[in-house]
Amino acid sequence: MSRPLVPGLVAEGEADEGFLGVVISRQLRELTWMSPYAVDVEATEVVSCDREHMVTALEELAADCHLLFTHDDLRERGKVGGKADGVRYHSHYLVPVIGLGDTEAWLLADRGVWAGLEGSELGLLPARPRDVERITDPAGILAATVPRRGKPIRDYFEYIGRNIDLAILAQVPAYADWVAETRNALKGLGYL
């Protein structure tokens, strides 16, 4: 019998929903692959909201999810309880909340996934995945990178999320830190 694992994401925009929702589930499957238990990682439950409604969104997700993900700026303002760094716990459900930080540049880490999209402009992408953290305008670079097919940029988010190489993404220091925090939370929940 397998243990279910339902991740939740408080999304701040379209990139969160299309890209992060997919990447979170993929990374959790990767992390739980060596679990002593069969773990059934379900699709990420996503709630989109503005910053004013984050706590409500977290509480809504906490009722159905085992692990929650949000951006660090919410924690820095002290609206989510817990210690000053690392995994937080939210509400009386004691669901771990893991900060994602600034994730917009993560879409740009894998040149190969963009090269697979005919018409992509790779010239502005950094040579090394870790260098995406130095990009001052990730939205601008993303807009310049996507193929010119008359589709909005958001139409590429899910494709990139499904096809980005997680090993390449792990070369981005902030992503590697997020994976380490997530691994620790899974250990604390008894999945690893």
N, C-alpha and C positions, 0 to 999 in steps of 0.2 A: 504494500500500500504506500502511496506517495503522500508527502506532506505538501500542502499548497503554500505558495508564497505569492502574495498579492502586493505589488509595489504601487505606491500612489505618488503623483506628481502635482504640485501646485504650479501651474503654468502661468508665465507672465506674458507670453506671446506665441505667435504661430510657430517659431522655431522650436520652442519648448515642446509644444504638442507633437509636431511631426517628427522632429529629430530626436529629442531627448526621451520621449515616451518609448520609442523603439530601442534606442541605445541602452536605456536602463534595463529593459527586459532581457536584451541580448547579453549584457554584462552580468546580470544576475544568473543567467543560465550558465555562463562560463564559470563564474565563481562557485556555483553549487554543483558543478559537474563531478567534483571529487568528494562530495558530501557522503558521509556514511549512510545517508538516507536517500531514497528517491525523492527528489524535490520537483514539484510541478510549478514552474514559474509561469504565472499567468500574465496576460497583457497588463501593461501599466494603466491604472485608472488615473485619468487626468481631469483636473478641475482648473478651469481658466478663471482668473479673477484679477482685479487690480490690487495694488498693495494694501489698500484700506480694508479689504475683505480676506486677507491671508489667513488670519487666525480662524475665522469661520470655515474657510476651505480646508484647513488642516484638521479641524474637528470633524468635518464631514467625511474626509478621507480616513481618519483614524478609526472610525467605526467599522470600516470594511477592509482596511489594509494592514499588512504586517510591518511595512517599512515605508517611510515617507521621505520625499525629496523636495527641496525648495532651494531658493537662492540664499546665499549667506547674509545679504543685507537685512533680511528679516531678523535673523538671530542677533546681528550686531545692535539692532535697536532694542533688544531685550524683550521682545514680545513672545519668544519661545523659551520656556524654562530649561534649566540644565547648567552644565558647566561652561566655562568661558571658551573652550575650544573642543573640537571633536563632535561626537554624536550627542544629540539632544533628545530628550523625551518630551512628548507633547501630551498634555491633558491627562485625565484619569485613565486613559487607555494604555498609557506607557508604551506608545509606539515610537520607535526611534525616528528622529528627524535628522536627515543628513543634508548638509549644505552642498550646493553645486558650485557656488561662486559664479564667476563670469564665464558662461559657456558658449557665447556666440562664436568665438574663434575656433571652437572645436570642429565645426563643420569644415574648416579649411585645412585640417591636419593631414589628410590623406590625398596626396596629388593623384595617386592611382585611381581612386574612385571618381575624381573629376575627369581624368583622362579618358575614362570609359564612357563619358557623356560627350558625344560628338558635338563640336561647337563650343566646348568650354575653353575659356581663356586662362591658361595656366601661368602666364607671365608674372602675375602679382603674388602667387602663392609662395610661401617661404620654402627653401630647399629642405629644411629639417622640420619635422613635426613640432618639436619643442619651441620653435621660433614663432608659432602662431600667437604665443602669449605676448609677443612684442608688437603685434599689430595694433595700431591705435584706432583704426576705423574698420573693424571686421565687417560691418554691414556694407561699407563701400567696396571692400575687396570682394565680398560675396556677390554683390550686384555686378561687379566687373567680371567675375568668374563664370557665372551661370551661362549656359548656352542661350543664344538669342533666337528663341523659337516662338516668341509671343506668349510664353507662359509666365505667370508671376513667379517670383523667386520661391515663394512658399511651396510651390508644386514640386520642388526638388528636395525638400527637407526629409520627407519619409524615405525617399530613394537613398539619400546619403546615409540616413540612420540605419537602413537595412544592409547597406553594402560597405560602409566604412570598415576598414581593417582595425579591429580592436587592439591588436598588438601595436599598430602604428599610433593609434590614439593614445595608448598607454605611454608613449614617449613624451606626451605633453605633461609637464610636471603637475599642473592642477588636476588633470584627469587621473594621473597615477595616485595623487593624494586622495581624491574622491573614491577611487577603487579601494584603497587601503582602509578608509573610514567605513566603507560599505562592508568590506570583509570583516572588520571588527564588529560591526553591528550584527552581521549574520552569525558570527560566533556567539555573541551575547544572546541571540534569539535561539540558539541551539541548532542552527542549520548547518554549521560547519564544526 
